[in-house]
Amino acid sequence: MKPARRPLLGALALAALLSFLLLAAPPSGLLSSSSSSRRRAPTSPYAHRPKLLFLLAGQSNMAGRGAPPAPLPAPYLPHPRLLRLAADRRWVAASPPLHADIDTHKTCGLGPAMPFAHRVLLSDPAPSSLSEPTAPSSASSPVVLGLVPCAVGGTRIWMWARGQPLYEAAVARTRAAVADGGGALGAVLWFQGESDTVEADDARSYGGKMERLVADLRADLGLPSLLVIQVGLASGEGNYTDIVREAQQNVNLPNVIYVDAMGLPLSDDQLHLSTEAQLQLGEMLAQAYLEFNSSRDPNL
C-alpha cells in the first residue's frame, strides 16, 4: 500500500467532497456563487434528444486554467447542439469554463473540449439546419453532442482507480448522461499525468494503472471497445515527465489513441497549456477521433 503523504490526504479530502457533489444533488448554498449561477442555467431544449457523448477526465489541463480571453475565440462560443452535463446532472448549453462546477477548488479556464466538439460538429454529414428540438431523432437529424466534464486538477492516476471517488463519480455521471435522452458514448478524452511526475514510483507504475483504468471503464460502462484518446504530457510537476510520457506511449490496448501535446505552447507557469495550445489540442483530438471513426468497419 502506498504510504500516506500529507499532500495526498488533502487531495483525498477534495476527491471525497467532489464525489459527494457529483453523486448527490448539492443542497442550496453548498456551491460557490459561480457554481450556483451554473446550476440556474436553463435546461437545453435538446436535453432529452439522443446525443453523442464524450467523457472529459484527467486533471487541470483538461479542465483548463487561467482567465479566458475576451472576446472568446470562435471555437469556444456556444452552439445550440453542444451541451454540457452540469454538476446537478442537467443538460445545459456548453460554454466555458466547462468544469466550473466540477473542479471547484481552482478557477477553471479554457480546455480542449470545446474546440474538439466544434470540429466534430463541423464534420457532421447531416443537414446544417437545425431540426426541431422536440422532433424524433433520425439519420437525417443533425448530431447533438453532450460533454460530460469530470476532470479535477492536481489528481494522481491512482485517484482514478475503480472504487476511488473520482472514478465512481465519472462512471455515475456517464451513466446518467446516457440515461437522460439516450445516445452513445463516443470516446473518453483523457489528459492527466502531470502530478505523477513528482515521485519515481508514481511515474514507473503509471502504465499499468492506465491500462487498468481503461479496462475498468470499459467493463463498468459495458463498452468493451470504448475509444480512449489520451493526451501525451506537454509538461510535468516533477522530474519524471519522460517516464510518464513513455508509459503513455506504450499503453498496449486496442482502441487507445495517443495524441502528443509536447511542444504546444505553455502559459507563464510552464505547466498549463496556453489558450493557443488548447485550441490546437482540441483540433488534434478531433482529428484523431474522426480518423478513428472513418477507419472503422461499419459492420462491427
C-alpha positions as CSV (number, residue, x, y, z in Angstrom):
1,M,0.0,0.0,0.0
2,K,1.3,3.5,-0.8
3,P,2.5,5.3,2.3
4,A,0.3,8.1,3.5
5,R,1.6,11.6,2.4
6,R,0.2,14.9,3.6
7,P,-0.5,16.3,0.2
8,L,-2.3,13.2,-0.8
9,L,-4.5,13.4,2.3
10,G,-5.7,16.8,1.2
11,A,-6.3,15.5,-2.3
12,L,-8.3,12.6,-1.0
13,A,-10.5,15.0,1.0
14,L,-11.0,17.0,-2.1
15,A,-11.9,13.9,-4.1
16,A,-14.4,12.8,-1.5
17,L,-16.1,16.2,-1.5
18,L,-16.2,16.2,-5.3
19,S,-17.8,12.8,-5.2
20,F,-20.5,14.0,-2.9
21,L,-21.2,17.0,-5.1
22,L,-21.3,14.8,-8.3
23,L,-23.2,11.8,-6.9
24,A,-25.8,13.7,-4.9
25,A,-27.8,16.7,-5.7
26,P,-26.0,19.6,-3.9
27,P,-28.1,21.3,-1.3
28,S,-28.8,25.0,-1.8
29,G,-26.0,27.2,-0.6
30,L,-23.3,24.5,-0.7
31,L,-21.8,25.6,-4.0
32,S,-20.0,28.8,-4.7
33,S,-21.8,31.7,-6.3
34,S,-20.2,30.9,-9.7
35,S,-21.4,27.3,-9.3
36,S,-24.8,28.4,-8.2
37,S,-25.2,30.5,-11.4
38,R,-24.2,27.4,-13.3
39,R,-26.9,25.4,-11.6
40,R,-29.5,28.0,-12.6
41,A,-28.6,27.8,-16.3
42,P,-31.7,26.9,-18.2
43,T,-32.0,23.3,-19.3
44,S,-31.3,22.9,-23.1
45,P,-34.3,22.2,-25.4
46,Y,-32.1,19.4,-26.8
47,A,-31.7,17.9,-23.3
48,H,-33.8,14.8,-24.0
49,R,-32.6,14.1,-27.5
50,P,-30.1,11.3,-28.1
51,K,-26.6,12.5,-28.0
52,L,-23.1,11.6,-29.0
53,L,-21.3,11.8,-25.6
54,F,-17.7,12.4,-24.6
55,L,-16.4,11.9,-21.1
56,L,-13.8,14.5,-20.2
57,A,-11.4,13.2,-17.5
58,G,-8.0,13.9,-16.0
59,Q,-6.6,16.9,-14.3
60,S,-6.1,20.7,-14.8
61,N,-5.0,20.8,-18.4
62,M,-8.3,19.0,-19.4
63,A,-10.3,21.4,-17.2
64,G,-8.3,24.4,-18.3
65,R,-6.6,27.1,-16.2
66,G,-6.3,30.9,-16.4
67,A,-8.8,33.7,-17.2
68,P,-10.5,33.2,-20.6
69,P,-9.6,35.9,-23.1
70,A,-12.1,38.5,-24.3
71,P,-13.5,38.1,-26.8
72,L,-13.6,34.3,-26.7
73,P,-12.1,32.5,-29.8
74,A,-14.9,31.2,-32.1
75,P,-14.4,27.5,-31.1
76,Y,-15.3,28.4,-27.5
77,L,-18.6,30.1,-28.3
78,P,-21.8,28.2,-27.5
79,H,-23.6,26.2,-30.2
80,P,-27.2,25.1,-29.9
81,R,-26.3,21.4,-30.4
82,L,-23.4,21.4,-27.9
83,L,-24.5,20.5,-24.4
84,R,-22.7,20.1,-21.0
85,L,-23.8,17.8,-18.2
86,A,-23.8,20.2,-15.2
87,A,-22.9,19.0,-11.7
88,D,-26.6,18.6,-10.9
89,R,-26.9,16.4,-13.9
90,R,-29.0,18.7,-16.1
91,W,-28.1,19.2,-19.7
92,V,-27.3,22.9,-20.3
93,A,-25.7,24.8,-23.2
94,A,-22.0,24.2,-23.1
95,S,-20.0,27.3,-22.5
96,P,-16.6,27.8,-20.9
97,P,-15.4,27.1,-18.4
98,L,-16.9,23.6,-18.7
99,H,-15.6,22.4,-15.4
100,A,-16.5,25.4,-13.3
101,D,-19.0,23.4,-11.1
102,I,-16.8,20.2,-11.1
103,D,-13.2,21.3,-10.5
104,T,-14.2,23.8,-7.8
105,H,-11.0,24.2,-5.9
106,K,-9.4,26.4,-8.6
107,T,-10.5,28.9,-11.2
108,C,-11.1,26.9,-14.4
109,G,-10.3,28.3,-17.8
110,L,-10.3,27.0,-21.4
111,G,-9.6,23.4,-22.0
112,P,-9.5,21.4,-25.3
113,A,-13.1,20.1,-25.2
114,M,-14.9,23.0,-26.8
115,P,-12.6,23.2,-29.9
116,F,-12.8,19.4,-30.1
117,A,-16.6,19.5,-30.1
118,H,-16.9,22.3,-32.6
119,R,-14.7,20.4,-35.0
120,V,-16.8,17.3,-34.6
121,L,-19.9,19.2,-35.3
122,L,-18.4,20.7,-38.5
123,S,-17.8,17.1,-39.7
124,D,-21.5,16.1,-39.2
125,P,-22.8,14.9,-42.5
126,A,-26.4,15.7,-41.6
127,P,-28.1,18.9,-42.8
128,S,-26.7,22.0,-41.3
129,S,-30.1,23.5,-40.5
130,L,-31.3,22.6,-37.0
131,S,-34.2,20.2,-36.7
132,E,-36.8,21.0,-34.0
133,P,-35.6,20.0,-30.6
134,T,-38.7,18.0,-29.9
135,A,-38.6,16.2,-33.2
136,P,-37.8,12.5,-33.1
137,S,-34.1,11.8,-33.8
138,S,-33.4,10.2,-37.2
139,A,-30.5,9.6,-39.5
140,S,-31.2,13.0,-41.2
141,S,-31.2,14.9,-37.9
142,P,-28.0,16.8,-37.0
143,V,-26.0,15.3,-34.3
144,V,-26.3,16.7,-30.7
145,L,-23.1,16.5,-28.7
146,G,-23.0,16.0,-24.9
147,L,-19.9,16.8,-22.9
148,V,-19.5,15.1,-19.5
149,P,-16.9,17.1,-17.5
150,C,-15.2,15.1,-14.7
151,A,-11.6,16.4,-14.6
152,V,-10.1,17.6,-11.4
153,G,-6.7,19.4,-11.1
154,G,-3.9,18.0,-9.1
155,T,-5.0,14.4,-9.1
156,R,-2.8,11.4,-9.5
157,I,-3.8,8.4,-11.6
158,W,-4.3,6.2,-8.6
159,M,-7.1,8.5,-7.5
160,W,-8.9,7.5,-10.7
161,A,-8.8,3.8,-9.9
162,R,-12.1,1.8,-9.5
163,G,-13.5,2.3,-6.1
164,Q,-12.0,5.8,-5.7
165,P,-14.4,8.7,-5.5
166,L,-13.3,10.3,-8.8
167,Y,-13.7,7.1,-10.8
168,E,-17.1,6.3,-9.3
169,A,-18.3,9.8,-9.9
170,A,-17.2,9.7,-13.6
171,V,-18.9,6.4,-14.2
172,A,-22.1,7.5,-12.4
173,R,-22.2,10.8,-14.4
174,T,-21.6,8.9,-17.7
175,R,-24.4,6.5,-17.0
176,A,-26.7,9.4,-16.1
177,A,-25.8,11.2,-19.3
178,V,-26.7,8.1,-21.4
179,A,-30.0,7.6,-19.4
180,D,-31.1,11.2,-20.0
181,G,-32.2,11.2,-23.6
182,G,-30.2,8.2,-24.7
183,G,-27.3,8.2,-27.1
184,A,-23.9,6.7,-27.1
185,L,-20.5,7.3,-25.6
186,G,-18.2,8.2,-28.4
187,A,-14.9,8.4,-26.5
188,V,-13.1,9.2,-23.3
189,L,-10.8,12.2,-23.6
190,W,-8.1,11.7,-21.0
191,F,-5.5,14.3,-20.1
192,Q,-3.7,13.5,-16.9
193,G,-0.3,12.6,-15.5
194,E,1.5,15.9,-14.6
195,S,1.1,15.1,-10.9
196,D,2.5,11.6,-11.4
197,T,5.9,13.1,-12.4
198,V,6.8,14.1,-8.9
199,E,7.7,10.7,-7.4
200,A,9.5,7.9,-9.2
201,D,7.2,5.2,-8.0
202,D,4.2,7.0,-9.4
203,A,5.8,7.5,-12.7
204,R,7.1,4.0,-13.1
205,S,3.7,2.5,-12.2
206,Y,1.7,4.8,-14.5
207,G,1.4,2.5,-17.5
208,G,-0.1,-0.4,-15.5
209,K,-2.6,1.9,-13.8
210,M,-3.6,3.5,-17.1
211,E,-4.3,0.1,-18.6
212,R,-6.3,-1.0,-15.6
213,L,-8.3,2.2,-15.7
214,V,-9.2,1.7,-19.4
215,A,-10.2,-1.9,-18.7
216,D,-12.3,-1.0,-15.7
217,L,-14.1,1.8,-17.6
218,R,-14.9,-0.5,-20.4
219,A,-16.3,-3.2,-18.1
220,D,-18.3,-0.8,-15.9
221,L,-19.8,1.1,-18.8
222,G,-20.5,-2.1,-20.8
223,L,-18.4,-0.9,-23.8
224,P,-15.6,-3.4,-24.4
225,S,-14.4,-1.4,-27.5
226,L,-14.7,2.0,-26.0
227,L,-12.3,4.5,-27.6
228,V,-10.0,6.3,-25.2
229,I,-7.9,9.2,-26.5
230,Q,-5.1,10.0,-24.1
231,V,-3.0,13.1,-24.4
232,G,0.7,12.8,-24.0
233,L,2.1,15.2,-21.4
234,A,3.4,18.6,-22.5
235,S,4.8,19.4,-19.0
236,G,5.1,18.0,-15.6
237,E,5.2,19.0,-11.9
238,G,8.3,16.9,-11.2
239,N,11.4,15.4,-12.7
240,Y,9.9,12.2,-14.1
241,T,7.9,13.5,-17.0
242,D,9.8,11.4,-19.6
243,I,9.0,8.2,-17.7
244,V,5.2,9.0,-17.6
245,R,5.3,10.0,-21.3
246,E,7.0,6.7,-22.2
247,A,4.3,4.8,-20.2
248,Q,1.6,6.7,-22.1
249,Q,3.1,5.9,-25.4
250,N,3.4,2.2,-24.5
251,V,-0.2,1.5,-23.4
252,N,-0.8,-1.8,-25.0
253,L,-4.6,-1.9,-25.5
254,P,-6.8,-1.7,-28.6
255,N,-8.7,1.5,-29.3
256,V,-6.4,3.6,-27.2
257,I,-5.1,6.5,-29.2
258,Y,-2.1,8.7,-28.2
259,V,-2.2,12.4,-29.1
260,D,1.0,14.1,-28.1
261,A,0.8,17.6,-26.6
262,M,4.6,18.0,-26.3
263,G,5.8,21.2,-28.0
264,L,2.5,23.0,-27.7
265,P,2.9,26.5,-26.1
266,L,2.6,26.7,-22.3
267,S,1.4,29.6,-20.1
268,D,3.7,31.5,-17.9
269,D,3.6,28.9,-15.2
270,Q,5.2,26.4,-17.6
271,L,2.7,23.8,-16.6
272,H,-0.6,24.6,-18.1
273,L,-1.3,24.9,-21.8
274,S,-2.0,28.4,-23.2
275,T,-5.2,29.2,-25.0
276,E,-3.5,28.8,-28.3
277,A,-2.3,25.4,-27.3
278,Q,-5.7,24.3,-26.1
279,L,-7.2,25.4,-29.5
280,Q,-4.6,23.3,-31.3
281,L,-5.1,20.3,-28.9
282,G,-8.8,20.4,-29.5
283,E,-8.2,20.1,-33.2
284,M,-5.7,17.3,-32.7
285,L,-8.2,15.3,-30.6
286,A,-11.0,15.8,-33.1
287,Q,-8.8,14.7,-35.9
288,A,-7.8,11.6,-34.0
289,Y,-11.5,10.8,-33.2
290,L,-12.7,11.4,-36.8
291,E,-9.9,9.4,-38.4
292,F,-10.6,6.5,-36.0
293,N,-14.3,6.6,-36.9
294,S,-13.6,6.8,-40.6
295,S,-11.4,3.7,-40.4
296,R,-13.8,1.6,-38.5
297,D,-15.7,-1.3,-40.1
298,P,-19.4,-0.2,-40.0
299,N,-20.4,-3.9,-39.7
300,L,-18.6,-4.3,-36.4
